[in-house]
């Protein structure tokens, strides 16, 4: 469980690195699953935005009791997993993730999620660790983004430079097995991997069931933002509690 101090830091800074580490057996299982995924789908050697659409075995990691408990402290008693991504960043060629807010891409209204970021390898500045603008979530709104379809980018929606100061960036350095949790409005990104070491990270995207996953909005976002991966066909997996809106669709979509 998160301590009171860790919860306070999450709400103050928009992220937290809890005092928790995945067991080595789980880490090895994730690595094996990743190798199997890439063997079957080599197009995902660098980045797979929707791992559950290709291998529901990854769902087991979203149900790790310690992670579920921590997310529950942040989101409350009712929440679902709506997506999981794998940012693999191979040695010497891992792509850059531009500065952005997660909520800019996601068809969830009201905008609200908690992302768990699981370090499968050591994550450092040299191999492109996650970077955040501490406290940038506090306005509780989506900032201005610009479309950037340039090469070498994992995502194409980029924060307008006037919305943040990169001098305020903080590196989230993690040992393999450590995790971070971050808010949907937190500005974050990462540099390309120019090191000889891979930097794999598995993200688990949880949404409170006081919000609605709007599939029609998801379809509109693909067109209006030229998104590389749309979310209209994501399956919502109930993790804890119940849907408080009565409007979320938990139909399996594979």
C-alpha positions, 0 to 999 in steps of 0.5 A: 500500500502507498503510505500517506507521504507517498499519496501526498507526493502523488497528488502534489507532483503528479507521480510517485515511485512507490517502495515496491519492486516486482519479484524476479519471477514476474519480471522474467515472465514479462520478458518471455511474453515480450519476446513471444509478442515480437516473434509473432508481430515483429512490427512491435519491436520498438513500441506496441500501443495495444498489447492486450489486442494481441496477447491477453496474457499480459492482463495478469500483470494488471491484476498483481494485487500490490499494484491493484491496491495502490491504484485503488488508493488513487482512483477509489474502489471502482476502476477498470483496465482499458489498455496496456502498451509496451515501450520497448526501446531497443538498444541504439534505436529506441524511438523518442516520445514527445512531451505530451499528456496522456489524456490528449489521446484518450476517449475518457470523459471526464478525463481521469486515469492512473498509469502504472509504468513497470520497468522491465529493464533498468531505466536511465537517462542514457537509455531514454527513461521517462521524464516528467514536468513535476506538478504539471497536472495541477491545473487539471486540464488538457494543455495545447498540443500540436501534431508532429508526424515527424520520423522517430517519434512513438506518438504524434501529439506534442505539447506546445512548447509554450505550455511547459519549460523543459528546464523543470524536467525530472528523470524517473530513474528506475531499476528493473522491477520498480514501478512508477504511477502517474496522473493523466494530466502530467506532462511527460516524455522520453528521449531516444535510446542511444545506449547499448542497453534496451529500455523496456517498459510496460504501461497499465492504464486504469480508469475510474468507473465514474468516467465513461469510455466513449467509443464514438469519441475514439473514432473521431480522434483517429480522424481529427488527430491522425492517430496511429492507433485508435482506441475504439476497439479497446476492451475494458476489463473490470479490475475492482468494484462496479461501473458507476455510470451504467454506460461503459461497455465491457464487451470483449473486443479482440 
